[in-house]
Amino acid sequence: MMLIIPIQGKCKYRISLDPTTWIFDDRKLDLNTYFTQEKETEDGMSDYIKSTSKHWSRELMEGAKTQEELEKPARKFKKQELLTGTFGIALEPFLKNAEADEDAEAIVFADKDGGEHRFPIEEAYGLLFQFSREGKPLGEEGPAFLLLPDGSNMEDPIKGIRSIIFV
């Protein structure tokens, strides 16, 4: 069962989301740790300096390694992580790409049972979609669960999201 989630309504661009592809997306979030880890502020220059320093120190201590040698253990770990992990993705980039019309006030998430879950646009930007559980797609309950930004509904998410409508 493959379900596409359309973004439609009062927006400039109609977008179709395919949750089955998000497992390959670098923006995916590990939901087993996402809500419990402290959020770090992103500082590009600081990250670059740390990365460069770590690389330089490693080369001094161990000698230079090829990129393939560096990535080999990581690949194996990532594969295992993908087979057992519970993942989600932030909705903000998708919602912003749809570009809400000026008169749009909210976003409605419609579920498989006909339920509608309404959020102000700015609040909706903070929402997440869960798209896998323990390495498997969500199946009949899916294709995506809607999660609040603080994870307070992780145990009882809004299930079976079928469409996203700007109103």
VMD Tcl script that draws the C-alpha trace (Angstrom):
set ca {
  {0.00 0.00 0.00}
  {1.63 3.20 -1.17}
  {-0.02 6.43 -0.16}
  {0.93 9.87 -1.33}
  {0.02 12.83 0.89}
  {-0.98 15.89 -1.14}
  {-0.43 19.46 0.05}
  {-3.20 21.58 -1.45}
  {-5.67 24.36 -0.79}
  {-4.71 28.02 -0.42}
  {-1.10 27.64 -1.50}
  {0.91 28.58 -4.56}
  {2.28 25.07 -5.26}
  {0.52 21.72 -4.93}
  {3.04 19.23 -3.62}
  {2.80 15.45 -3.29}
  {4.67 13.85 -0.39}
  {5.78 10.22 -0.55}
  {6.66 9.03 2.97}
  {8.34 5.88 1.62}
  {11.21 7.97 0.23}
  {12.01 9.80 3.48}
  {14.09 6.91 4.80}
  {16.75 8.05 2.28}
  {16.41 11.74 3.19}
  {19.31 13.24 5.17}
  {16.80 15.43 7.02}
  {15.14 12.43 8.72}
  {15.12 12.49 12.52}
  {15.72 9.58 14.88}
  {12.59 9.76 17.01}
  {14.10 7.47 19.65}
  {16.43 10.32 20.63}
  {15.02 13.48 19.02}
  {12.76 14.56 21.88}
  {15.22 13.63 24.64}
  {18.43 15.20 23.27}
  {19.19 18.79 24.04}
  {18.64 20.95 21.01}
  {21.88 22.51 19.84}
  {21.90 25.80 18.07}
  {23.38 25.51 14.63}
  {26.59 27.42 14.18}
  {28.10 26.64 10.79}
  {31.53 28.13 11.42}
  {31.87 26.46 14.81}
  {30.90 23.08 13.30}
  {33.40 23.57 10.48}
  {36.23 24.41 12.89}
  {35.44 21.40 15.10}
  {35.29 19.09 12.08}
  {38.54 20.40 10.63}
  {40.29 20.17 14.00}
  {39.13 16.59 14.52}
  {40.28 15.64 11.01}
  {43.70 17.27 11.52}
  {44.23 15.61 14.90}
  {43.25 12.20 13.55}
  {45.68 12.51 10.64}
  {48.50 13.46 13.00}
  {47.78 10.47 15.25}
  {46.74 7.78 12.74}
  {47.91 8.94 9.34}
  {45.71 9.85 6.41}
  {42.84 7.56 5.43}
  {40.86 7.51 2.22}
  {37.25 8.67 2.27}
  {36.13 5.09 1.58}
  {38.00 3.82 4.65}
  {36.37 6.50 6.77}
  {32.84 5.72 5.56}
  {32.94 1.90 5.71}
  {32.09 1.41 9.41}
  {29.55 4.21 9.26}
  {27.70 2.54 6.38}
  {27.28 -0.69 8.30}
  {25.99 1.19 11.35}
  {23.62 3.26 9.23}
  {22.18 0.15 7.59}
  {21.49 -1.41 11.00}
  {20.02 1.88 12.22}
  {17.67 2.04 9.21}
  {16.50 -1.54 9.80}
  {15.62 -0.96 13.44}
  {15.03 2.78 13.88}
  {11.92 4.89 14.33}
  {12.09 7.95 12.12}
  {10.29 11.19 11.43}
  {10.77 14.32 9.39}
  {10.07 17.99 10.02}
  {7.20 19.41 7.99}
  {8.50 22.98 7.78}
  {10.46 22.67 4.51}
  {7.53 21.03 2.71}
  {4.96 23.51 3.99}
  {7.17 26.50 3.20}
  {7.83 25.17 -0.32}
  {4.09 25.03 -0.94}
  {4.00 28.82 -0.23}
  {0.80 29.68 1.61}
  {-1.47 32.25 -0.05}
  {-1.72 35.58 1.77}
  {-5.27 34.82 2.90}
  {-4.43 31.35 4.24}
  {-4.87 31.21 8.02}
  {-4.30 27.62 9.02}
  {-3.35 24.15 7.89}
  {-5.71 21.21 8.22}
  {-4.37 17.67 8.40}
  {-7.07 15.22 7.28}
  {-6.86 11.64 8.54}
  {-8.13 8.35 7.10}
  {-11.26 8.42 9.29}
  {-12.35 11.84 8.01}
  {-11.04 13.67 11.07}
  {-9.53 17.12 10.63}
  {-6.74 18.53 12.78}
  {-6.32 22.30 12.40}
  {-3.19 24.29 13.29}
  {-2.23 27.93 12.69}
  {0.34 28.03 9.87}
  {3.26 29.14 12.05}
  {2.49 26.40 14.57}
  {2.20 23.80 11.80}
  {5.77 24.57 10.72}
  {6.97 22.97 13.97}
  {5.07 19.71 13.47}
  {6.71 16.42 12.53}
  {5.64 13.38 10.56}
  {6.60 9.95 11.84}
  {6.97 7.64 8.86}
  {8.53 4.47 10.29}
  {8.50 2.41 13.48}
  {11.23 -0.06 14.37}
  {12.56 -0.08 10.82}
  {9.20 -0.64 9.11}
  {6.69 1.63 7.36}
  {3.58 2.40 9.42}
  {1.35 0.21 7.25}
  {-2.43 0.42 7.61}
  {-2.17 3.06 10.34}
  {-0.01 5.30 8.13}
  {1.40 6.45 5.86}
  {2.35 9.10 8.44}
  {1.62 10.05 12.03}
  {1.44 13.69 13.03}
  {3.58 14.58 16.04}
  {3.63 17.76 18.09}
  {6.96 19.64 18.28}
  {7.57 18.63 21.91}
  {6.75 14.95 21.30}
  {3.99 15.02 23.92}
  {1.76 12.89 21.68}
  {4.47 10.37 20.70}
  {2.61 7.57 22.52}
  {-0.73 8.59 20.98}
  {0.01 10.35 17.65}
  {-2.54 11.58 15.14}
  {-2.58 8.58 12.79}
  {-3.41 7.99 9.15}
  {-2.74 11.45 7.72}
  {-4.05 11.48 4.15}
  {-3.84 15.14 3.12}
  {-2.60 18.59 4.11}
  {-4.82 21.54 3.22}
  {-4.03 25.25 3.55}
  {-7.28 27.03 4.53}
}
mol new
graphics top color blue
foreach p $ca { graphics top sphere $p radius 0.5 }
foreach p [lrange $ca 0 end-1] q [lrange $ca 1 end] { graphics top cylinder $p $q radius 0.2 }
display resetview
